């Protein structure tokens, strides 16, 4: 027989067990309006920066009582639930909008009714403090966007001075190159003058007056530019004087120097010898590289009119090298001016390879276009300042040909041909002069006629046009002859 006390104990254990089984369902009834999907949306991803330790005290509201984790306390205190819910909603709204799901959750909490939060535990307000501390630490650690923009502007500011730096550098290089190039050109000109225009030199032995002045202290060179120097000499038979012009590279100009690196050029010196009128016979002669000789024969006026390319004579054993071309008025003049001494010193096969590297051209003419008709022209390339002795034999050609041309006389047969050619050229020049004069007169008449027509009134112009028209019609009409019987 079962005792009543044991039955009572069994019923009490059964009721306690049923209470424990029904507790989850009871708790779920306290959260009406919550769905599983919304719980998933409300879960926020963990931010690694929020887990950092911050030395800030936890803030706890003084009015709210301490939260209890037992279900009895939750069920016995229904009035404290709305306040805790409100605290959580405020905390969620005060959090910075770090991500889109958090913003959606805050908005959804703000739209719920407070009556639906009956029995909600008040312990949820506790973790809000670390989140706010984490948010404050994030705000401290997050760099200012203005500072980023300023950091990004720094390279742009550096690049803004690139053009100025390049321009200043170019100007500095230009100034330095100007003085160094100027000094280099002066050194080349002074080295040439020291070699060929000082005491016991070639020009000092062949001319009595050197330089641009009359005294002994007069300068030898005349500087006309940073790369142009001139030397004058006079006081010699057969000629009035000699003018040497040195045209050097534009070493002082940085742009010209860069251009010369692409298109190389040479330092040149040109000798112009002004011969006396009675000291030069009918001579037209030129010697240069073959390509340059052909160009001179086509472009230079006296060579184009009187001279032509001369091949090597059949009976001559010695002649200039094949790379040189001879332009002359006659074969006799070419043979007489290319002497054995010249071939041996400069224009022979072996001598030209050694001493003729700086040779460019020679041109002798008694019909030179210009103020002075009878001239000898020599053009050579200048070596470096330390190698001026290499052009000694080329410079020696100048006094040699002055004496040779001054003493040279044509044969009677060659003279008759040259005189005929010069007479023909003189007649052609006279015709050209007459034609030029006639054209100038016609031009003046036309200008006067235009000026007179401009001064006439409109009525006078109309009458004149009518007269011209009647005259033209009269000329166009057929002529009729009348006969009488």
C-alpha positions as CSV (number, residue, x, y, z in Angstrom):
1,X,0.0,0.0,0.0
2,X,1.3,3.3,-1.0
3,X,1.8,5.9,1.6
4,X,0.4,9.4,1.2
5,X,3.8,11.0,2.0
6,X,5.5,9.2,-0.8
7,X,2.7,10.0,-3.2
8,X,3.0,13.7,-2.3
9,X,6.7,13.6,-2.9
10,X,6.2,11.9,-6.3
11,X,3.6,14.5,-7.4
12,X,5.9,17.3,-6.3
13,X,8.9,15.9,-8.3
14,X,6.6,15.4,-11.3
15,X,5.3,19.0,-11.1
16,X,8.9,20.3,-10.8
17,X,10.0,18.2,-13.8
18,X,7.1,19.5,-15.9
19,X,7.9,23.0,-14.9
20,X,11.4,22.6,-16.1
21,X,10.2,21.1,-19.4
22,X,7.7,23.9,-20.0
23,X,10.2,26.8,-19.1
24,X,11.6,27.2,-22.7
25,X,8.1,27.5,-24.1
26,X,7.2,30.0,-21.4
27,X,10.2,32.1,-22.2
28,X,9.4,32.1,-25.9
29,X,5.9,33.3,-25.1
30,X,7.5,36.4,-23.6
31,X,9.1,37.4,-27.0
32,X,6.0,37.8,-29.1
33,X,6.7,39.4,-32.5
34,X,10.2,38.0,-32.9
35,X,11.0,35.8,-35.9
36,X,14.0,33.7,-36.8
37,X,14.8,35.8,-39.8
38,X,14.8,39.0,-37.9
39,X,17.2,37.5,-35.3
40,X,19.5,36.6,-38.1
41,X,19.3,40.2,-39.5
42,X,19.9,41.6,-36.0
43,X,23.2,39.8,-35.6
44,X,26.0,42.1,-36.4
45,X,29.5,40.9,-37.6
46,X,32.3,41.3,-35.2
47,X,34.5,44.2,-35.7
48,X,38.2,43.4,-34.9
49,X,38.8,47.0,-33.8
50,X,36.0,46.8,-31.2
51,X,37.8,44.0,-29.4
52,X,40.8,46.2,-28.4
53,X,41.2,47.0,-24.8
54,X,40.4,50.6,-23.9
55,X,41.3,52.1,-20.5
56,X,37.9,53.6,-20.0
57,X,35.5,53.0,-17.0
58,X,32.3,51.2,-17.7
59,X,29.3,53.5,-17.4
60,X,26.2,52.1,-15.6
61,X,23.0,54.0,-15.2
62,X,22.2,54.6,-11.6
63,X,18.4,54.4,-11.8
64,X,18.2,50.9,-13.3
65,X,18.4,48.0,-10.9
66,X,20.9,45.2,-11.4
67,X,19.7,42.6,-13.8
68,X,18.9,39.1,-12.8
69,X,19.4,36.1,-15.0
70,X,16.8,33.9,-13.4
71,X,13.4,33.5,-15.1
72,X,11.6,34.3,-11.8
73,X,13.1,37.7,-11.6
74,X,12.2,38.4,-15.2
75,X,8.6,37.3,-14.6
76,X,8.3,39.3,-11.3
77,X,9.6,42.6,-12.8
78,X,7.5,43.4,-15.9
79,X,7.9,47.2,-15.3
80,X,11.6,47.2,-15.8
81,X,11.5,45.6,-19.2
82,X,10.5,48.7,-21.3
83,X,13.2,50.8,-19.7
84,X,15.9,48.2,-20.6
85,X,14.5,47.9,-24.1
86,X,14.5,51.7,-24.5
87,X,18.1,51.7,-23.3
88,X,19.1,49.2,-26.0
89,X,17.3,51.0,-28.7
90,X,19.0,54.3,-27.7
91,X,22.4,52.5,-27.6
92,X,21.8,51.0,-31.0
93,X,20.7,54.4,-32.4
94,X,23.8,56.1,-30.9
95,X,26.2,53.7,-32.5
96,X,27.9,55.0,-35.7
97,X,26.6,53.6,-38.9
98,X,29.6,51.4,-39.6
99,X,27.7,48.9,-41.8
100,X,24.4,48.6,-43.5
101,X,23.0,45.7,-41.4
102,X,23.5,47.6,-38.2
103,X,21.6,50.6,-39.6
104,X,18.8,48.3,-40.6
105,X,18.7,46.8,-37.1
106,X,18.6,50.2,-35.4
107,X,15.7,51.3,-37.7
108,X,13.7,48.1,-37.0
109,X,14.2,48.5,-33.2
110,X,13.0,52.1,-33.4
111,X,9.7,51.0,-35.0
112,X,8.7,48.3,-32.5
113,X,6.1,48.8,-29.8
114,X,7.4,48.9,-26.2
115,X,4.5,46.5,-25.0
116,X,6.1,43.7,-27.0
117,X,9.2,43.7,-24.8
118,X,7.6,42.3,-21.7
119,X,9.9,40.0,-19.8
120,X,13.0,41.0,-21.7
121,X,16.2,40.7,-19.6
122,X,17.7,44.0,-18.5
123,X,21.3,42.5,-18.7
124,X,21.4,43.5,-22.4
125,X,22.3,47.0,-21.5
126,X,25.6,46.0,-20.1
127,X,27.6,45.2,-23.3
128,X,26.6,48.5,-24.8
129,X,29.4,50.2,-22.8
130,X,32.3,48.3,-24.4
131,X,30.8,48.9,-27.8
132,X,30.6,52.6,-27.2
133,X,34.2,52.4,-25.9
134,X,35.2,50.5,-29.1
135,X,33.4,53.1,-31.2
136,X,35.3,55.9,-29.4
137,X,38.6,54.0,-30.0
138,X,37.6,53.6,-33.7
139,X,37.0,57.3,-33.9
140,X,40.3,58.0,-32.4
141,X,42.2,55.5,-34.6
142,X,40.3,56.4,-37.8
143,X,42.4,58.9,-39.8
144,X,40.8,62.1,-40.8
145,X,39.7,62.1,-44.5
146,X,41.0,65.7,-44.8
147,X,44.5,64.4,-43.7
148,X,44.3,61.7,-46.4
149,X,43.4,64.3,-49.0
150,X,46.3,66.4,-47.8
151,X,48.6,63.4,-48.0
152,X,47.4,62.8,-51.5
153,X,48.0,66.4,-52.5
154,X,51.7,66.2,-51.5
155,X,52.9,64.4,-54.7
156,X,50.8,66.8,-56.8
157,X,52.5,69.8,-55.1
158,X,55.9,68.2,-55.9
159,X,55.0,67.7,-59.5
160,X,53.8,71.3,-59.8
161,X,57.5,72.4,-59.5
162,X,58.8,70.1,-62.2
163,X,58.5,72.6,-65.0
164,X,60.2,75.3,-62.9
165,X,63.0,73.0,-61.9
166,X,63.6,72.0,-65.6
167,X,63.6,75.6,-66.7
168,X,66.0,76.8,-64.1
169,X,68.3,73.9,-64.8
170,X,68.2,74.7,-68.5
171,X,69.1,78.3,-67.8
172,X,72.0,77.4,-65.6
173,X,73.3,75.0,-68.2
174,X,72.9,77.6,-70.9
175,X,74.8,80.2,-68.9
176,X,77.6,77.8,-68.1
177,X,77.8,76.6,-71.7
178,X,77.9,80.2,-73.0
179,X,81.0,81.1,-71.1
180,X,82.8,77.8,-71.7
181,X,82.0,77.8,-75.5
182,X,83.0,81.4,-75.8
183,X,86.3,80.7,-74.2
184,X,86.9,77.6,-76.4
185,X,86.3,79.6,-79.6
186,X,88.6,82.4,-78.4
187,X,91.3,79.8,-77.7
188,X,91.1,78.3,-81.2
189,X,91.3,81.8,-82.8
190,X,94.3,82.8,-80.7
191,X,96.0,79.5,-81.4
192,X,95.7,80.1,-85.1
193,X,97.0,83.7,-84.8
194,X,99.9,82.6,-82.6
195,X,100.9,80.0,-85.2
196,X,100.5,82.0,-88.5
197,X,100.4,85.7,-87.7
198,X,103.1,86.3,-85.1
199,X,106.9,86.9,-85.5
200,X,108.7,84.6,-88.0
201,X,105.4,83.1,-89.2
202,X,104.1,82.7,-92.8
203,X,102.1,85.9,-92.9
204,X,104.7,87.9,-91.1
205,X,107.3,87.0,-93.8
206,X,104.9,87.6,-96.7
207,X,103.1,90.8,-95.6
208,X,104.4,94.0,-94.2
209,X,101.2,95.0,-92.2
210,X,99.3,92.6,-90.0
211,X,96.2,93.3,-88.0
212,X,93.5,95.8,-88.1
213,X,95.5,98.8,-86.9
214,X,98.6,100.7,-88.1
215,X,100.7,100.6,-84.9
216,X,102.8,97.8,-83.6
217,X,100.4,97.3,-80.7
218,X,97.3,96.9,-82.9
219,X,95.3,93.7,-82.3
220,X,95.8,90.9,-84.8
221,X,92.2,89.7,-84.7
222,X,88.9,91.5,-84.9
223,X,86.1,89.8,-83.1
224,X,82.7,90.3,-84.8
225,X,80.8,87.7,-82.8
226,X,81.2,84.9,-80.4
227,X,82.2,82.6,-83.2
228,X,83.4,85.0,-85.9
229,X,87.0,86.3,-86.0
230,X,88.8,88.3,-88.8
231,X,92.4,88.8,-89.6
232,X,93.7,91.4,-92.1
233,X,97.1,91.6,-93.8
234,X,98.4,94.0,-96.5
235,X,101.6,95.2,-98.1
236,X,102.5,92.6,-100.7
237,X,103.0,92.7,-104.4
238,X,100.3,91.6,-106.9
239,X,97.5,92.1,-104.3
240,X,95.8,94.9,-102.4
241,X,95.3,92.9,-99.2
242,X,94.2,89.7,-97.6
243,X,91.2,89.1,-95.4
244,X,90.9,85.9,-93.3
245,X,87.5,85.1,-91.7
246,X,87.2,82.3,-89.1
247,X,83.7,81.0,-88.8
248,X,83.7,78.6,-85.8
249,X,81.0,76.4,-84.3
250,X,78.4,78.1,-82.2
251,X,79.8,76.5,-79.0
252,X,78.4,79.3,-76.9
253,X,74.9,78.4,-78.0
254,X,73.5,75.3,-76.2
255,X,70.8,74.7,-78.7
256,X,73.2,75.0,-81.7
257,X,75.6,72.7,-79.9
258,X,72.9,70.1,-79.5
259,X,72.0,70.5,-83.2
260,X,75.7,70.1,-84.2
261,X,75.7,66.8,-82.4
262,X,73.0,65.6,-84.8
263,X,74.3,67.5,-87.9
264,X,78.0,67.8,-87.4
265,X,79.9,70.8,-88.9
266,X,83.5,72.0,-89.0
267,X,85.4,75.2,-88.0
268,X,86.3,76.9,-91.2
269,X,88.6,79.7,-92.3
270,X,88.2,81.6,-95.6
271,X,91.0,83.7,-97.2
272,X,90.0,86.4,-99.6
273,X,92.9,87.9,-101.6
274,X,92.1,91.1,-103.5
275,X,94.3,91.1,-106.6
276,X,95.5,94.1,-108.5
277,X,93.7,94.8,-111.8
278,X,96.9,94.6,-113.9
279,X,98.3,91.6,-111.9
280,X,95.7,88.9,-113.0
281,X,95.1,87.6,-116.5
282,X,91.9,85.9,-117.7
283,X,91.8,83.1,-115.2
284,X,88.8,81.1,-113.9
285,X,89.7,78.1,-111.9
286,X,88.3,76.1,-109.0
287,X,89.3,72.9,-107.1
288,X,87.2,71.1,-104.6
289,X,85.8,67.7,-103.7
290,X,83.9,66.2,-106.7
291,X,80.5,66.7,-105.2
292,X,81.3,70.2,-104.1
293,X,82.9,71.0,-107.5
294,X,79.8,70.0,-109.4
295,X,77.7,72.1,-107.1
296,X,80.0,75.1,-107.5
297,X,79.9,74.8,-111.3
298,X,76.0,74.9,-111.2
299,X,75.6,77.6,-108.6
300,X,78.5,80.0,-108.8
301,X,77.8,82.6,-111.5
302,X,81.3,82.9,-113.1
303,X,81.9,79.2,-113.1
304,X,78.5,78.5,-114.6
305,X,79.0,81.0,-117.4
306,X,82.7,80.4,-118.3
307,X,84.0,77.2,-116.9
308,X,83.3,73.4,-116.9
309,X,84.6,70.2,-115.3
310,X,88.1,69.3,-116.6
311,X,89.1,65.6,-116.8
312,X,92.7,64.4,-116.3
313,X,94.8,65.2,-119.4
314,X,95.9,62.2,-121.4
315,X,99.6,63.2,-121.5
316,X,99.8,64.1,-117.8
317,X,101.3,61.5,-115.5
318,X,100.5,63.3,-112.3
319,X,97.2,64.8,-111.4
320,X,95.0,65.5,-108.4
321,X,93.4,62.6,-106.5
322,X,90.2,61.0,-107.8
323,X,88.2,62.5,-105.0
324,X,88.9,66.0,-106.2
325,X,87.3,67.8,-109.1
326,X,88.7,70.5,-111.3
327,X,86.6,73.3,-112.8
328,X,88.4,75.6,-115.3
329,X,87.8,77.8,-118.3
330,X,90.4,75.8,-120.3
331,X,92.6,72.8,-119.9
332,X,95.6,75.0,-120.3
333,X,94.8,77.1,-117.2
334,X,94.1,73.9,-115.2
335,X,97.4,72.3,-116.2
336,X,99.4,75.5,-115.5
337,X,97.9,76.1,-112.1
338,X,98.3,72.5,-110.8
339,X,102.1,72.4,-110.7
340,X,104.4,69.7,-109.6
341,X,105.3,71.6,-106.5
342,X,101.6,71.8,-105.4
343,X,101.2,68.1,-106.2
344,X,104.2,67.2,-104.2
345,X,103.3,69.4,-101.2
346,X,99.5,69.0,-100.9
347,X,97.6,67.6,-103.8
348,X,99.5,64.4,-104.6
349,X,98.1,61.0,-103.8
350,X,100.2,60.5,-100.7
351,X,100.5,64.1,-99.7
352,X,96.7,64.7,-99.8
353,X,96.1,61.8,-97.5
354,X,98.4,63.2,-94.9
355,X,98.1,67.0,-95.3
356,X,94.9,67.6,-97.2
357,X,92.4,66.6,-94.6
358,X,91.4,70.2,-93.9
359,X,91.1,71.2,-97.6
360,X,87.7,72.3,-98.7
361,X,88.0,74.4,-101.9
362,X,90.0,77.0,-104.0
363,X,88.4,79.4,-106.4
364,X,90.3,81.9,-108.6
365,X,88.4,84.3,-110.9
366,X,88.8,87.6,-112.7
367,X,85.0,87.7,-113.2
368,X,84.0,87.4,-109.5
369,X,80.5,88.7,-108.9
370,X,80.8,91.6,-106.4
371,X,82.5,94.9,-105.9
372,X,86.0,93.5,-106.5
373,X,86.2,91.5,-109.7
374,X,89.6,89.8,-109.4
375,X,89.9,87.6,-106.3
376,X,91.4,84.4,-105.0
377,X,89.4,82.4,-102.5
378,X,90.7,79.7,-100.2
379,X,88.6,77.7,-97.8
380,X,90.1,75.3,-95.2
381,X,88.8,73.5,-92.1
382,X,90.4,74.5,-88.8
383,X,91.9,71.8,-86.6
384,X,91.9,71.9,-82.8
385,X,93.8,74.5,-80.9
386,X,96.6,72.0,-80.1
387,X,96.9,70.8,-83.7
388,X,97.3,74.0,-85.7
389,X,100.5,72.8,-87.2
390,X,98.6,70.3,-89.3
391,X,97.4,73.0,-91.7
392,X,100.7,74.7,-92.3
393,X,101.0,73.4,-95.9
394,X,97.5,74.5,-96.6
395,X,98.1,78.1,-95.4
396,X,101.3,78.1,-97.4
397,X,99.2,77.8,-100.6
398,X,97.9,81.4,-100.2
399,X,101.2,83.3,-100.8
400,X,102.3,80.7,-103.3
401,X,99.2,81.2,-105.6
402,X,99.4,85.0,-105.1
403,X,102.8,84.9,-106.8
404,X,101.8,82.3,-109.4
405,X,98.6,84.1,-110.5
406,X,100.4,87.5,-110.5
407,X,103.1,86.2,-112.9
408,X,100.9,84.0,-115.0
409,X,100.2,84.9,-118.6
410,X,97.9,83.1,-121.0
411,X,99.0,82.0,-124.5
412,X,97.6,84.0,-127.5
413,X,95.3,81.2,-128.5
414,X,93.8,80.7,-125.0
415,X,93.6,84.5,-124.6
416,X,91.6,84.9,-127.9
417,X,89.1,82.3,-126.6
418,X,88.8,83.9,-123.2
419,X,88.4,87.4,-124.7
420,X,85.6,86.2,-127.0
421,X,83.8,84.5,-124.1
422,X,84.1,87.7,-122.1
423,X,82.9,89.9,-124.9
424,X,79.9,87.6,-125.3
425,X,79.2,87.7,-121.6
426,X,79.5,91.5,-121.7
427,X,76.9,91.8,-124.5
428,X,74.6,89.5,-122.6
429,X,75.0,91.6,-119.5
430,X,74.3,94.7,-121.5
431,X,71.1,93.2,-122.9
432,X,70.0,92.2,-119.4
433,X,70.7,95.7,-118.2
434,X,68.6,97.1,-121.1
435,X,65.8,94.8,-120.4
436,X,65.8,95.7,-116.8
437,X,65.7,99.4,-117.6
438,X,62.8,98.9,-120.0
439,X,60.9,96.9,-117.5
440,X,61.5,99.6,-114.9
441,X,60.2,102.3,-117.4
442,X,57.1,100.2,-118.2
443,X,56.5,99.7,-114.5
444,X,56.7,103.5,-113.8
445,X,54.3,104.2,-116.7
446,X,51.8,101.7,-115.4
447,X,52.0,103.2,-111.9
448,X,51.5,106.7,-113.3
449,X,48.5,105.5,-115.3
450,X,47.0,103.9,-112.2
451,X,47.5,107.1,-110.2
452,X,45.8,109.2,-113.0
453,X,42.8,106.8,-113.2
454,X,42.4,107.0,-109.4
455,X,42.2,110.7,-109.6
456,X,39.5,110.8,-112.3
457,X,35.8,111.0,-111.3
458,X,33.3,108.3,-112.0
459,X,31.7,110.1,-114.9
460,X,35.1,110.6,-116.6
461,X,35.9,106.9,-116.1
462,X,32.5,106.0,-117.7
463,X,33.2,108.2,-120.7
464,X,36.7,106.8,-121.1
465,X,35.4,103.2,-121.0
466,X,32.8,104.1,-123.6
467,X,35.5,105.5,-125.9
468,X,37.6,102.4,-125.5
469,X,34.6,100.2,-126.2
470,X,33.8,102.2,-129.4
471,X,37.4,102.0,-130.5
472,X,37.5,98.2,-130.0
473,X,34.2,97.8,-132.0
474,X,35.6,99.9,-134.8
475,X,38.7,97.7,-135.0
476,X,36.5,94.6,-135.0
477,X,34.3,95.7,-138.0
478,X,35.3,94.5,-141.5
479,X,36.8,97.0,-143.8
480,X,34.7,97.8,-146.9
481,X,36.2,99.3,-150.0
482,X,33.9,101.4,-152.3
483,X,34.8,101.6,-156.0
484,X,33.4,104.2,-158.5
485,X,32.5,103.5,-162.1
